[in-house]
Structures are given as C-alpha cells and as structure tokens.
Amino acid sequence: MTQAPTLTRDEARTTGPGPARRSRGRRGEELTKILFVLPAAVAMIALFGYPVVKNLLMSLQDYSLKTFFTGQAPWVGLRNYSTVVRDNLFSQAMVNTALFTIGSIVFQFGIGLALALFFRRRFPLGGVLRALLLLPWLLPLIVSSATWRSILEQDSGILNRTLTGLHLVSEPVPWLNSPSVALIAVIGVNIWIGVPFNVTLLYSGLAEIPEELYEAGQLDGAMGWRAFRYITWPNLRSVASVLLMLGVVYTIKVLDIILGLTGGGPANATQTLATQSYERSFVDFRFGEGAALSNILIAISFLFAIFYLRGTRRAVDE
C-alpha cells in the first residue's frame, strides 16, 4: 500500500492560498492608488474640464447679453468662428500674437540663459542678486503694467527724460502711442517679466550637470564655447524644451500686460487673439464670438503641445 506524498512547509506555502492573497494585495494597492488620485482628478474635471466644455458650447451658440435676461442662447453652429475669422482684425491679431510670442520667447530664453550661465560662477552676493532678479516675476502683472506705463509715458516718463537728458534722442519717443513702436514696447515689458522664470529653470538645470564632465572635457580641450556646445547644451536640452513649451503656452494668452499698457491700441497695433477675445466677451458682450476666439487660442496651444510631445518622444527613442 503506497503512502500519499506529504508536502513540506515551503511547498505548502507555494501551493496554498499565497497567490490569491498576493492578488488581493495587488488589487488593494491599485485601489489605494486610485483613491489617492481621485480627488485630483475630480478637481481637474471641475476646474478645467467643465469650463472648457462650457466654453466650447458657448462658441456654438448665440450667447450675448440678452441671454442673461431671457435664458435663451440659440444654436448657431460654426457661425461665431466664421464671423471672427472673417473679421479684418483677425489677421492682424494673428500676426501680432505670433510676433509677440516669438519675440518674447526668443529674448526671454536668450537673456535667461546668459544670466543663468553668469550666476553659475561663484562670486560674492551672487545669491542676493539671484533673489532680487525674481522680483519682476513675483509682482502682480497689473502692478508691473502700471509701473511700466508711467516709465514709458511720452511726456513725463522717466525713460524719455533720461534719453533726452543724455541727448540720445532729440524728442520724446511715443513708446505707447505710436503704432510702429507700441508692440515693441509691449514685447520689451513682457521680456522683463519673463526673464526671471527662465533664469530660475535654466539655473536649476545647470546645477544638475556634474562638474566631472567639465573636468573630463578640459582634458580633451573642451573649454569655453566648446564646453557649452558639447557638455552644457546637451545636458540642458530637456530643461530648455520644457521651458520653451511653457513659455509659448503662457505667452500666447497674455492679456494683463497688454490691457494695462495699451489696451490693444493705438490703432489696434497691439491687438492679439487674447485681447480680441476679451473685447468680444466683456466689452461688446458677444460671448459666443469671444468663446470662439479663446477656443482658437486653446487649439493653437494644443497643437504646439502635440508637436512638443512628439519631438520629445522621438528624442527619447533615439
């Protein structure tokens, strides 16, 4: 008569209820993760999802000041988009938006990178100067706009007084009153506001580059410009790409600075898609058309984000 095989303690652990227990443990961990993420997801849907959907619906309706009294907003489909695109100011606003965004990003990034490289060197009061550099970024935009408006005033502004006192110009420059100069002045103010943000991120990226790379590069003759080209920039590229993407998304929708400085004038010289959307909604009370313009802005930002993500993925795969 054969004796039934007996299981050792280790075999009993592997063949017993252990796998089921581990499966239940994994499900519990996944449920815990979902519960931790759920409040953030609800907040995102409430604060971002609902306004986007509501704005999209408004752009497809005849939503005007009368709607607040009657409660009716007739469905008009794509008529609001057709109206704003056919407007004569739309093409000018598109060009101004592109010039404002490109000019701001290029100079903000270039000046920010130069200052970040400068502050990377150790010198007395370097930390204090970096802290003071953050002030333009920390000030409310409406305060910065009011300050710069007084500085750029044609007759009594300190900038024109300084330039005429040094005999650099023969007469005051109409910084905010001339259609040919106003956009440049607005871009200059936005550059001043955005440089600290660029310096902060680029300086953080530079601080993560190991010094051993520069020491090894010196042995191979990589110094100065060569060190920047072959060591600094390749290690800073990921930070720079994120910074440029954020810069475009933030800059393309800038409203406070333009309204505080010029209000979109003179002669619509500083009108952008953001200011056009604001005026259609809160000046002309044509909320449907304003929503259509804001959706066009969202679409442009979304397309840029897609190109950025595809480029980043391609770089990672390579």
Secondary structure, DSSP 8 states (H G I E B T S, - for coil): --------HHHHHHHSSHHHHHHHHHHHHHHHHHHHHHHHHHHHIIIIIHHHHHHHHHHTB--BTTHHHH----B-TTHHHHHHHHSHHHHHHHHHHHHHHHHHHHHHHHHHHHHHHHHTS--TTHHHHHHHHTHHHHS-HHHHHHHHHHHT-TTT-HHHHHHHHTTS-SS---TTT-TTTHHHHHHHHHHHHHHHHHHHHHHHHHHTS-HHHHHHHHHTT--THHHIIIIIHHHHHHHHHHHHHHHHHHHTT--HHHHHHTTT-STTTT--HHHHHHHHHHTS-BHHHHHHHHHHHHHHHHHHHHHHHHHHHHHHH-
